[in-house]
Amino acid sequence: MSKPAQWLTNARDWLDGHGKGAWIATMILAFIFFWPIGLIVLFYMIGTNRMGKNCYSRRRRGFSSTGNTAFDNYRDETLKRLQDEQNAFNGFMENLRAAKDKAEFDQFMDDREKQNFDETPEPAPAPAAAKSDNAPNLGHSPSFA
């Protein structure tokens, strides 16, 4: 292999060893110093799936067997118990929020009802007398009625 190709392979392996942060830092520095190289690094990262390979593979794999069946069973039971506890807690929090919302709404309705009873309805003001068309216009805006 030629020297530049070997150098690029070594650089790729080094960046892979240091994770996604090293790739991102390299891309940013490449954009700062010479933007076409930054684009090349970006396209290489996207094309070889270097941007999301670590997160994606961890999520898909889940937990693999350790070879110790007792530990694997204990881990599975513990994870199931924790998941059940989390679901129960989420249900409790949902009920708690619903109860709080209902209490606040009931308080609002009570306050609104008290406000309506406290205010005594005043008689509506009598409509103003209609202006006659024969009345003189004394500097006011003209009537277009």
Buried (B, 14 or more C-beta within 10 A) or exposed (E): EEEEEEEEEEEBEEBBEEEBEBBBEBBEEBBEEEEEBBEEBBEBBEEEEBBEEEEEEEEEEEEEEEEEEEEBEEBEEEEEEEEEEEEEEEEEEEEEEEEEEEEEEEEEEEEEEEEEEEEEEEEEEEEEEEEEEEEEEEEEEEEEE
